[in-house]
Structure formats: structure tokens, C-alpha cells
Amino acid sequence: MKPLTSDQIQQYQRDGYLIIRHFLTQPAIDRLYQVAIDDQAISKHAINVNDSTGKRSKLSLWYQPGNDSYGLLTRSQRMVESVDKLLDGEAPVCHFHSKLMQKEPRVGGAWEWHQDYGYWYKNEFLLPDQMMSVMMAITDANRENGCLQVIKGSHKMGRVEHGLSGEQVGAAQRYVELALETMELEFVELKAGDALFFHSNLLHRSEANLSDKARWSLISCYNRQSNIGYKESSTSTSSITPITVVADDALLTQEAEGLAEEAADFLAKEADVALQ
């Protein structure tokens, strides 16, 4: 396991994001991909989210990180220690939620410009510097299939006002336009197994998937135990429960499958505070 370097930490603080290539080995990403496409619980609890044009993306969101394949990755030593180096504060790292993003070929819709904290602010978390997301590419992500776009350094703007756009929460367009006048737009193209760490206030979006191949990714969101959400969308306490760390090779050495139907605490669309 290679710890983050001081240059990588400085890059995250400057740009609001950090890409780590080959975060997962090929056997690990093969395992995660197979588990994801076969996961009946994920499929059953997927939420359809329309963009402003009516195109649909699917996501499945849950809170408690278990002993399933996703949970073993989310709780892996390298992952948690990397997050710990990048988050502000000293309190233990906790898992807020994870979501499997399923952008299907030709029909997978766009995600509007937004900050994750634009959603989480409505959950009444007070400290955005103590929250972040990690996107793990399960399949390749490129411009054709709607890879993530980010505005470099936009996390320093603080929280931007958000409102509903289609069935999504989008950032105020005026502030996005102002940011793009002085900040760099970056297309984050990833290979399967690459990881993107990004700040909760980083402005980001993605286009619709116009390719013939699906784009799948696992996004795990983290929080410091000291940062309390006073109006969460779930009764789960995972966001303030320190993560039980597992070995980096647990995804391969433990006989883990997908999410257990009876154990996973999935988000229901109507319960999402950010959409109310």
C-alpha cells in the first residue's frame, strides 16, 4: 500500500480533487464488475433520476458499509487512510453512504452541475471540508460515455445555491458561468480501477451516455465523526460511526458477493431530504 504523498495532498487542496490511477488491481476490478452486474438487490432498489431533458440515469444508494464486496472496498485500509489524509479535522473517518451509478448506453442521462454539499447542506451537515466522495471506475469513463467533468479549484467558492433541475438538484447557473470564466474545466477520463477523490464543494457534472457501452461507477462518500448531520434522509448512524477497516486484499480473499437484501439500508427516493 502506497500512502499519499505531500504533493498529492497539496494537489487535492489546490484543485479540489485527486486522481489515483490503478487504485484497484485488475483481478479486484474484475471481481467488483461481476458482482455489480449480478447484484439483484442493487437492481431491485435502483432509483431512476431524470435530467432536465427527460433522459434517465439509475443509482442505488445505501448507508451501512457491510461485508459485501462494495463494503470491503469502502472500508479497505488504503481507501480509509487516503480519505483521512485529505479530509479536514482529526476525528475518525466514517462512511456517509455509497451509491452504484448505472449510466446505461444511449439512455443514460446527464447529471447537472452541482456540488455534493449542495445536497448534504439540506441534511444539515455544517462542515463541508470534513466531507468528500471517492469515485471508483468499474468500467472505463470517457467523453463519449459521459465521464465526470469538474471545475478545477471551484471548491474554494464555498457552497453555491442549488435548486431542482428535472429530478436533480443543480447549482445556480450564474455561479457556474462565473466559475468557468476564470477556472479550468477538466474532463475526468478514467480507466476501470482508477479512483477520483473529490471535495464536497467541487462543482461537477456529466453528460448523457451516447456510447454503446454502459458506464458504471461506485461512489463512496465519507465524513468525519465530528461533523453531525442534523436532518439526514435515513435513520442510519453510519455517518458518525467510525469505519471498521479491513485489509486491502479483502475484496479478493473473502467470499463476498453483492448486497444482502435484508441487511442493506437503501435510500428511497421519497425519503431524500435534498429533493424536498
Secondary structure per residue as TSV (DSSP state, phi and psi in degrees):
chain	resnum	aa	ss	phi	psi
A	1	M	-	360.0	124.3
A	2	K	-	-95.9	120.8
A	3	P	-	-71.4	158.3
A	4	L	-	-63.9	142.2
A	5	T	-	-86.4	165.4
A	6	S	H	-63.4	-33.9
A	7	D	H	-64.5	-40.5
A	8	Q	H	-65.9	-40.6
A	9	I	H	-64.6	-42.1
A	10	Q	H	-64.8	-37.2
A	11	Q	H	-63.0	-43.7
A	12	Y	H	-61.5	-44.6
A	13	Q	H	-65.6	-34.2
A	14	R	H	-77.8	-47.9
A	15	D	H	-96.1	-21.2
A	16	G	S	88.7	2.4
A	17	Y	E	-157.3	163.4
A	18	L	E	-148.7	129.7
A	19	I	E	-101.4	129.6
A	20	I	E	-116.6	111.6
A	21	R	T	-74.4	146.7
A	22	H	T	56.0	39.2
A	23	F	-	-61.3	-39.5
A	24	L	S	-105.4	145.0
A	25	T	-	-72.1	163.4
A	26	Q	H	-61.1	-43.4
A	27	P	H	-59.6	-36.8
A	28	A	H	-68.5	-42.6
A	29	I	H	-70.9	-34.3
A	30	D	H	-61.2	-42.0
A	31	R	H	-63.9	-47.2
A	32	L	H	-62.9	-40.9
A	33	Y	H	-62.5	-46.5
A	34	Q	H	-64.6	-41.6
A	35	V	H	-61.9	-43.7
A	36	A	H	-63.9	-45.3
A	37	I	H	-73.6	-21.3
A	38	D	H	-94.9	-2.7
A	39	D	-	-78.0	107.0
A	40	Q	H	-71.4	-34.2
A	41	A	H	-65.9	-40.7
A	42	I	H	-59.9	-46.5
A	43	S	H	-63.7	-42.9
A	44	K	H	-65.3	-36.0
A	45	H	T	-102.4	15.2
A	46	A	-	-66.5	139.5
A	47	I	E	-103.3	130.5
A	48	N	E	-87.6	128.2
A	49	V	E	-125.7	119.2
A	50	N	E	-89.5	142.7
A	51	D	-	-86.1	-173.2
A	52	S	T	-69.1	-14.9
A	53	T	T	-99.0	-3.1
A	54	G	S	95.7	-4.6
A	55	K	-	-71.0	148.4
A	56	R	E	-114.0	134.1
A	57	S	E	-116.0	156.3
A	58	K	E	-116.4	142.0
A	59	L	E	-144.1	151.1
A	60	S	E	-123.6	124.4
A	61	L	E	-123.9	133.2
A	62	W	E	-141.0	166.0
A	63	Y	-	-107.0	-57.1
A	64	Q	S	-76.0	123.0
A	65	P	-	-81.9	115.8
A	66	G	-	-103.3	-152.7
A	67	N	S	-98.7	16.6
A	68	D	S	-76.1	174.0
A	69	S	H	-61.2	-40.7
A	70	Y	H	-65.6	-43.5
A	71	G	H	-63.6	-36.9
A	72	L	H	-66.5	-34.5
A	73	L	H	-71.3	-46.9
A	74	T	H	-57.8	-35.2
A	75	R	T	-98.9	6.0
A	76	S	B	-64.7	149.7
A	77	Q	H	-58.3	-47.1
A	78	R	H	-62.4	-41.1
A	79	M	H	-62.8	-52.5
A	80	V	H	-66.4	-39.9
A	81	E	H	-67.9	-34.4
A	82	S	H	-66.1	-46.0
A	83	V	H	-59.6	-42.4
A	84	D	H	-60.3	-36.2
A	85	K	H	-70.4	-27.1
A	86	L	H	-96.7	-28.8
A	87	L	S	-74.4	146.3
A	88	D	S	-71.0	152.1
A	89	G	S	96.0	177.3
A	90	E	S	-123.6	-11.0
A	91	A	S	-66.2	160.6
A	92	P	-	-58.2	151.2
A	93	V	E	-79.9	134.8
A	94	C	E	-124.4	160.0
A	95	H	E	-98.7	117.5
A	96	F	E	-77.3	-62.5
A	97	H	E	-162.4	166.4
A	98	S	E	-126.2	154.4
A	99	K	E	-145.5	140.1
A	100	L	E	-97.5	115.7
A	101	M	E	-93.3	125.1
A	102	Q	E	-122.6	96.8
A	103	K	E	-103.6	99.6
A	104	E	-	-76.8	155.0
A	105	P	T	-61.3	135.2
A	106	R	T	71.2	-29.7
A	107	V	T	-108.2	-17.5
A	108	G	B	-63.2	121.4
A	109	G	-	-81.3	178.1
A	110	A	-	-83.9	161.2
A	111	W	E	-114.4	128.3
A	112	E	E	-69.5	162.2
A	113	W	E	-57.0	129.8
A	114	H	E	-161.4	166.7
A	115	Q	-	-111.1	141.7
A	116	D	H	-59.0	-36.2
A	117	Y	H	-68.8	-17.9
A	118	G	H	-61.4	-31.6
A	119	Y	H	-81.2	-50.5
A	120	W	H	-70.2	-23.3
A	121	Y	G	-57.0	-36.2
A	122	K	G	-72.1	-17.8
A	123	N	G	-84.2	1.3
A	124	E	T	65.8	34.5
A	125	F	-	-77.1	137.9
A	126	L	-	-100.4	-18.6
A	127	L	-	-121.6	88.1
A	128	P	G	-64.2	-25.8
A	129	D	G	-70.6	-11.4
A	130	Q	G	-102.5	19.7
A	131	M	E	-134.4	144.6
A	132	M	E	-159.7	168.5
A	133	S	E	-124.2	151.5
A	134	V	E	-126.8	118.2
A	135	M	E	-96.8	122.4
A	136	M	E	-105.5	118.7
A	137	A	E	-74.6	115.7
A	138	I	S	-85.4	-33.6
A	139	T	S	-122.0	167.8
A	140	D	-	-60.8	145.1
A	141	A	B	-123.4	123.1
A	142	N	-	-141.5	-179.2
A	143	R	T	-62.6	-37.0
A	144	E	T	-66.3	-38.5
A	145	N	T	-99.5	15.8
A	146	G	T	85.1	50.0
A	147	C	-	-64.9	165.0
A	148	L	E	-68.0	141.1
A	149	Q	E	-115.2	139.9
A	150	V	E	-131.4	154.9
A	151	I	E	-103.7	109.2
A	152	K	T	-61.9	126.7
A	153	G	T	84.8	-0.9
A	154	S	G	-70.3	-14.0
A	155	H	G	-63.9	-20.8
A	156	K	G	-77.8	-8.6
A	157	M	G	-73.6	-16.8
A	158	G	-	80.5	-172.8
A	159	R	-	-72.5	133.1
A	160	V	-	-99.2	147.4
A	161	E	-	-60.6	142.4
A	162	H	E	-126.9	151.6
A	163	G	E	-148.2	172.4
A	164	L	E	-71.6	137.2
A	165	S	E	-136.9	104.0
A	166	G	T	67.1	-127.5
A	167	E	T	-104.3	17.6
A	168	Q	E	-113.6	164.8
A	169	V	E	-101.4	117.7
A	170	G	E	-117.1	152.7
A	171	A	E	-74.6	151.6
A	172	A	-	-57.2	123.6
A	173	Q	H	-60.6	-34.7
A	174	R	H	-59.0	-42.8
A	175	Y	H	-72.2	-32.8
A	176	V	H	-63.2	-44.9
A	177	E	H	-62.8	-41.9
A	178	L	H	-64.1	-41.0
A	179	A	H	-62.2	-41.7
A	180	L	H	-70.0	-16.8
A	181	E	H	-72.2	-28.4
A	182	T	H	-124.6	-9.2
A	183	M	S	-118.2	157.3
A	184	E	-	-87.0	132.5
A	185	L	E	-86.6	128.7
A	186	E	E	-123.8	128.8
A	187	F	E	-90.0	116.7
A	188	V	E	-91.5	91.1
A	189	E	-	-88.9	126.4
A	190	L	B	-123.9	147.5
A	191	K	-	-93.5	153.6
A	192	A	T	-54.0	129.2
A	193	G	T	100.5	-13.5
A	194	D	-	-77.8	152.4
A	195	A	E	-124.4	139.6
A	196	L	E	-117.2	118.4
A	197	F	E	-99.1	128.3
A	198	F	E	-145.1	147.8
A	199	H	E	-67.9	150.2
A	200	S	T	-66.4	-18.6
A	201	N	T	-103.5	9.4
A	202	L	-	-73.3	125.3
A	203	L	-	-71.8	129.0
A	204	H	E	-150.7	159.8
A	205	R	E	-156.6	176.9
A	206	S	E	-151.3	149.2
A	207	E	-	-82.1	169.6
A	208	A	-	-64.4	156.5
A	209	N	-	-84.7	105.6
A	210	L	-	-98.1	5.4
A	211	S	S	-91.7	-179.3
A	212	D	S	-96.2	7.2
A	213	K	S	-124.1	145.4
A	214	A	-	-70.9	151.6
A	215	R	E	-119.2	113.4
A	216	W	E	-116.9	142.0
A	217	S	E	-149.1	152.7
A	218	L	E	-106.7	122.8
A	219	I	E	-113.9	117.5
A	220	S	E	-108.6	132.2
A	221	C	E	-112.8	136.0
A	222	Y	E	-122.4	158.2
A	223	N	E	-150.6	150.5
A	224	R	E	-79.7	146.4
A	225	Q	T	-59.5	-26.8
A	226	S	T	-74.5	-11.5
A	227	N	S	-103.2	101.8
A	228	I	-	-93.7	133.3
A	229	G	-	-92.0	113.1
A	230	Y	T	-84.7	-8.0
A	231	K	T	-144.0	64.3
A	232	E	-	-77.6	160.4
A	233	S	S	-84.5	0.5
A	234	S	S	-142.3	158.5
A	235	T	S	-83.7	-0.8
A	236	S	-	-62.5	145.7
A	237	T	-	-105.6	15.9
A	238	S	G	-61.5	-30.5
A	239	S	G	-68.6	-15.5
A	240	I	G	-124.9	18.7
A	241	T	S	-108.5	116.0
A	242	P	B	-54.4	139.8
A	243	I	-	-70.2	136.5
A	244	T	-	-86.1	108.3
A	245	V	-	-77.1	142.4
A	246	V	B	-120.7	166.5
A	247	A	-	-65.1	152.9
A	248	D	T	-61.6	-29.6
A	249	D	T	-91.7	8.9
A	250	A	H	-60.9	-32.7
A	251	L	H	-58.4	-31.6
A	252	L	H	-97.9	-32.0
A	253	T	H	-88.4	-23.9
A	254	Q	S	-95.1	145.6
A	255	E	-	-83.8	65.0
A	256	A	-	-96.3	147.4
A	257	E	-	-118.6	-144.6
A	258	G	S	-84.4	-164.8
A	259	L	-	-72.7	138.1
A	260	A	-	-79.8	126.7
A	261	E	T	-52.9	-42.8
A	262	E	T	-82.1	-13.3
A	263	A	T	-102.8	-28.6
A	264	A	-	-77.4	135.9
A	265	D	-	-102.7	83.7
A	266	F	B	-74.9	148.4
A	267	L	-	-78.5	132.1
A	268	A	-	-93.2	139.3
A	269	K	G	-55.0	-41.6
A	270	E	G	-71.1	-13.7
A	271	A	G	-92.9	-5.5
A	272	D	-	-73.0	110.2
A	273	V	G	-59.2	-35.1
A	274	A	G	-65.0	-23.0
A	275	L	G	-95.5	4.3
A	276	Q	-	-99.0	360.0
